[in-house]
Amino acid sequence: MLNGDIFRENSISSTNNFREIAETSTNSPVIPYEKGASLQLRNLIRHRHAEWSDATFGNVGPVGPLKHLSKEALEAAAEPDDISEWADMQFLLWDAQRRAGISDGEITAAMEEKLKVNMARQWPEPKDGEPRLHIKEQPVPVVPDEMATSDDMNLYQKSFAQGYNACRNAMLNGGKS
C-alpha cells in the first residue's frame, strides 16, 4: 500500500503498475479504499440488486441496462448533486456488466489497460461541464503517384496528365503553388 489506504496494487493485474501511477502523479486525488463493513454492505446491495433485476426484468442481455444508463447519466449531469442519480448509474453499470458475463477481474484488467491508453493520449485543456475527447492524430494523406507523359499521348491525355500532376504537387506543397 501507498499513503495508507489510498492506493493499493492490483493483484489481478499482470503488470501491477498502479503504485507507479500513484507515485508519479503530482496531485493525485484522495480516493479512499473501500474495505470492511462498507465493502461488505456494498457487495450485499450488489447481490440484492442482481436478484431483484433478474426477477423484474428476466434473462436479458446488457444492452437495455446500457441504454438506460445513458439516460441516467444525462439526468446526473443535469443534477450532479443528486446522489440517487449516481446510485441509479451504479446499479445499471453493475447490471450490464453482470448480464454481459464480465467478471470484476476482467473489468479491472481492462480498466488498467485502458488507463495506460488514456494516459498516452493527448487531451485538450479542461473545460468544466464539457466532455473532453482525446486529440486524434491527423491521418497521413495518401498522395497518388505522378502521372507520366509520353510522346504517344494525344493533346487531351497530355493536358489531363499535366493537370493531374499540378494537383498532386499542390497536395504535396500544402496547397501553396
Contacts in CASP RR format, 6 or more apart in sequence:
PFRMAT RR
TARGET T0000
AUTHOR 0000-0000-0000
METHOD contacts of the structure
MODEL  1
MLNGDIFRENSISSTNNFREIAETSTNSPVIPYEKGASLQLRNLIRHRHA
EWSDATFGNVGPVGPLKHLSKEALEAAAEPDDISEWADMQFLLWDAQRRA
GISDGEITAAMEEKLKVNMARQWPEPKDGEPRLHIKEQPVPVVPDEMATS
DDMNLYQKSFAQGYNACRNAMLNGGKS
1 7 0 8 1.000
1 8 0 8 1.000
1 9 0 8 1.000
2 8 0 8 1.000
2 19 0 8 1.000
2 22 0 8 1.000
2 23 0 8 1.000
3 22 0 8 1.000
5 32 0 8 1.000
5 33 0 8 1.000
5 35 0 8 1.000
6 22 0 8 1.000
6 28 0 8 1.000
6 30 0 8 1.000
6 31 0 8 1.000
6 32 0 8 1.000
6 33 0 8 1.000
7 18 0 8 1.000
7 19 0 8 1.000
7 22 0 8 1.000
7 28 0 8 1.000
7 31 0 8 1.000
7 33 0 8 1.000
8 18 0 8 1.000
8 33 0 8 1.000
9 16 0 8 1.000
9 18 0 8 1.000
9 19 0 8 1.000
10 16 0 8 1.000
10 18 0 8 1.000
10 108 0 8 1.000
10 112 0 8 1.000
12 105 0 8 1.000
12 108 0 8 1.000
12 109 0 8 1.000
13 108 0 8 1.000
13 109 0 8 1.000
13 112 0 8 1.000
14 109 0 8 1.000
15 112 0 8 1.000
17 112 0 8 1.000
17 116 0 8 1.000
18 112 0 8 1.000
21 115 0 8 1.000
21 119 0 8 1.000
22 28 0 8 1.000
34 42 0 8 1.000
46 94 0 8 1.000
49 91 0 8 1.000
49 94 0 8 1.000
49 95 0 8 1.000
50 94 0 8 1.000
50 95 0 8 1.000
50 98 0 8 1.000
53 91 0 8 1.000
53 95 0 8 1.000
60 99 0 8 1.000
61 99 0 8 1.000
61 100 0 8 1.000
62 95 0 8 1.000
62 96 0 8 1.000
62 97 0 8 1.000
62 99 0 8 1.000
62 100 0 8 1.000
64 96 0 8 1.000
65 92 0 8 1.000
65 93 0 8 1.000
65 95 0 8 1.000
65 96 0 8 1.000
65 99 0 8 1.000
66 92 0 8 1.000
66 96 0 8 1.000
68 92 0 8 1.000
69 89 0 8 1.000
69 92 0 8 1.000
69 93 0 8 1.000
69 96 0 8 1.000
72 85 0 8 1.000
72 88 0 8 1.000
72 89 0 8 1.000
72 92 0 8 1.000
73 89 0 8 1.000
75 82 0 8 1.000
75 85 0 8 1.000
75 88 0 8 1.000
76 82 0 8 1.000
76 85 0 8 1.000
76 86 0 8 1.000
76 88 0 8 1.000
76 89 0 8 1.000
77 129 0 8 1.000
79 85 0 8 1.000
97 107 0 8 1.000
118 134 0 8 1.000
121 134 0 8 1.000
121 135 0 8 1.000
122 134 0 8 1.000
122 135 0 8 1.000
123 132 0 8 1.000
123 134 0 8 1.000
123 135 0 8 1.000
124 132 0 8 1.000
124 133 0 8 1.000
124 135 0 8 1.000
126 132 0 8 1.000
141 171 0 8 1.000
143 168 0 8 1.000
143 171 0 8 1.000
143 172 0 8 1.000
144 164 0 8 1.000
144 168 0 8 1.000
146 165 0 8 1.000
146 168 0 8 1.000
147 160 0 8 1.000
147 161 0 8 1.000
147 164 0 8 1.000
147 165 0 8 1.000
147 168 0 8 1.000
148 161 0 8 1.000
149 157 0 8 1.000
149 158 0 8 1.000
149 161 0 8 1.000
149 162 0 8 1.000
153 161 0 8 1.000
170 176 0 8 1.000
170 177 0 8 1.000
END
